[in-house]
Amino acid sequence: MPLVTTTIGDLFVMRRGQSGPPLICIHGAGGSSRHWGLVIEPLATVAQVYAVDLPGHGRSPVTGDPVTITNYAQAISALHTALGLPPAIVLGHSMGGAIALQLAVDAPQMVAGLGLIGSAARLRVAPTILAGLAGDAVARQEAIALLVNQLFSPTADPALAAEAAAEYTALDPAILLADLQACDGFDIRPQLAAICCPALVVTGADDTLTPPKLGAELATGLGVEHRLLTNVGHMPMLETPSQLSQLLRSWIKALAEEESLA
């Protein structure tokens, strides 16, 4: 699927799967739909998968709107409308999880379920990373190195860190900074009780950016299950795609049966 024209601008979407419930996948700060690449095909056996590049990321052009979690949620809402989808399961990683939560508050009629990976009801970013990204080229590289160092479990393939560093370096530094600033200001804890759709919270046991205690806090606030993945950091889609795919497939199949999602 090429660019999809929406009311907020064009968005690039990768689509896989011909049957099952619609599943919208939202990447994290500074990421792209590429992060879902290793889990899209397995998920496409149980869902119609739509992996989107947020505005200004991957192959989606910048829209000119301020970078906020609310505006990103509005972009996903616009995509959902443009595609003419029924209520969808929304799968979000890190900042993408925050966007999914915001969407569930702002447009609950669009959300059939929430899959929240490496995310939390409140997201805080180290001031040193924010300050570095706002600095000169040397400071930005140091901040990116610090960020990448926290992405993966010590047991992860070192090549993953090199790929992440290259991806962040290639991205417009203003977008990465704006993403992380949006994360730093996000706190939806007071509204969690208003979210009534089914949900699953997944956290890597070695995640230092959104540690297990924040995943547990999110799951408790939603009244849903919290699944911990051992020897996994902040990027389960890249670190353990087979394990994550199996977990998500089982959850989506059960949810589709319970809710009779088309």
Long-range contacts (C-beta under 8 A, 24 or more apart in sequence): 1-50, 3-59, 3-60, 4-79, 4-82, 4-83, 5-82, 6-75, 6-78, 6-79, 6-81, 6-82, 7-78, 7-81, 7-82, 8-55, 8-63, 8-65, 8-74, 8-75, 8-78, 9-55, 9-60, 9-61, 9-63, 9-64, 9-75, 10-60, 10-61, 11-52, 11-53, 11-54, 11-55, 11-60, 11-75, 11-78, 11-79, 12-52, 12-53, 12-58, 12-59, 12-60, 13-50, 13-51, 13-52, 13-53, 13-79, 13-83, 14-40, 14-49, 14-50, 14-51, 14-52, 15-48, 15-49, 15-50, 15-51, 16-40, 16-41, 16-43, 16-44, 16-48, 16-49, 16-51, 17-43, 17-44, 17-45, 17-46, 17-47, 17-48, 17-49, 18-48, 19-48, 20-46, 20-47, 20-48, 20-252, 20-256, 20-261, 21-47, 21-48, 21-86, 21-88, 21-89, 21-112, 21-252, 21-255, 21-256, 21-261, 21-262, 22-47, 22-48, 22-50, 22-83, 22-85, 22-86, 22-88, 22-89, 23-47, 23-48, 23-49, 23-50, 23-88, 23-89, 23-90, 23-91, 23-252, 24-50, 24-52, 24-76, 24-79, 24-80, 24-85, 24-88, 24-89, 24-90, 24-91, 25-49, 25-50, 25-51, 25-52, 25-91, 25-92, 25-93, 25-96, 26-52, 26-54, 26-72, 26-76, 26-90, 26-91, 26-92, 26-93, 26-96, 26-97, 26-99, 26-100, 27-51, 27-52, 27-53, 27-54, 27-57, 27-58, 27-93, 27-95, 27-96, 28-93, 28-94, 28-95, 28-96, 28-97, 28-118, 29-94, 29-95, 29-176, 29-179, 29-180, 29-182, 29-183, 30-57, 30-167, 30-168, 30-171, 30-175, 30-176, 30-179, 30-180, 31-57, 31-93, 31-94, 31-96, 31-167, 32-57, 32-58, 32-59, 32-167, 33-58, 34-58, 34-167, 35-93, 35-235, 35-237, 35-238, 36-237, 38-237, 38-238, 38-241, 38-245, 39-237, 39-241, 39-244, 39-245, 39-248, 42-241, 42-242, 42-245, 42-246, 42-249, 43-245, 43-248, 43-249, 43-252, 45-249, 46-249, 46-252, 46-253, 46-256, 47-89, 47-252, 47-256, 50-79, 50-83, 50-85, 50-88, 52-76, 52-79, 54-99, 56-172, 56-175, 57-171, 57-175, 62-175, 67-175, 67-178, 67-179, 67-181, 67-182, 68-182, 69-95, 69-98, 69-99, 69-102, 69-182, 69-183, 69-185, 69-186, 70-102, 70-106, 72-99, 72-102, 72-182, 73-99, 73-102, 73-103, 73-106, 73-107, 74-106, 76-100, 76-103, 77-103, 77-106, 77-107, 77-110, 80-110, 86-112, 86-261, 86-262, 87-111, 87-112, 87-261, 88-112, 89-113, 89-114, 89-115, 89-252, 89-255, 89-261, 90-114, 90-115, 91-115, 91-117, 91-248, 92-116, 92-117, 92-119, 93-117, 93-118, 93-119, 93-235, 93-237, 94-118, 94-119, 94-123, 94-183, 94-209, 94-210, 94-234, 95-119, 95-123, 95-179, 95-182, 95-183, 95-186, 98-123, 98-183, 98-186, 98-188, 101-188, 101-192, 101-195, 102-188, 104-195, 104-197, 105-188, 105-191, 105-194, 105-195, 108-195, 108-196, 108-197, 111-197, 112-197, 112-198, 112-255, 112-259, 112-261, 113-197, 113-198, 113-199, 113-200, 113-252, 113-255, 113-259, 114-195, 114-197, 114-198, 114-199, 114-200, 114-222, 115-199, 115-200, 115-202, 115-248, 115-251, 115-252, 116-199, 116-200, 116-201, 116-202, 116-218, 117-202, 117-203, 117-236, 117-237, 117-244, 118-202, 118-203, 118-204, 118-207, 118-209, 118-210, 118-215, 118-234, 118-235, 118-236, 119-201, 119-210, 119-215, 119-218, 120-210, 120-214, 120-215, 120-217, 120-218, 121-187, 121-188, 121-189, 121-192, 121-214, 121-217, 121-218, 121-221, 122-186, 122-187, 122-188, 122-189, 122-214, 123-183, 123-184, 123-186, 123-187, 123-210, 124-183, 124-184, 125-180, 125-181, 125-183, 125-184, 129-180, 130-177, 130-180, 130-181, 130-184, 133-173, 133-176, 133-177, 133-180, 134-177, 140-173, 141-169, 144-168, 144-169, 144-176, 150-208, 150-209, 150-233, 150-234, 151-209, 151-233, 151-234, 151-235, 152-233, 152-234, 152-235, 152-238, 152-239, 153-204, 153-206, 153-231, 153-232, 153-233, 153-239, 154-206, 155-206, 155-231, 156-232, 156-233, 156-235, 156-238, 156-239, 157-239, 160-235, 160-238, 160-239, 164-235, 189-217, 189-221, 192-218, 192-221, 192-222, 193-221, 195-222, 198-224, 198-255, 198-258, 198-259, 199-224, 200-224, 200-225, 200-227, 200-248, 200-251, 201-225, 201-226, 201-227, 202-226, 202-227, 202-229, 202-236, 202-244, 202-247, 203-227, 203-228, 203-229, 204-228, 204-229, 204-232, 204-233, 204-234, 204-235, 204-236, 204-239, 205-229, 205-230, 205-231, 205-232, 206-231, 206-232, 206-233, 207-232, 207-233, 207-234, 208-233, 208-234, 209-234, 210-234
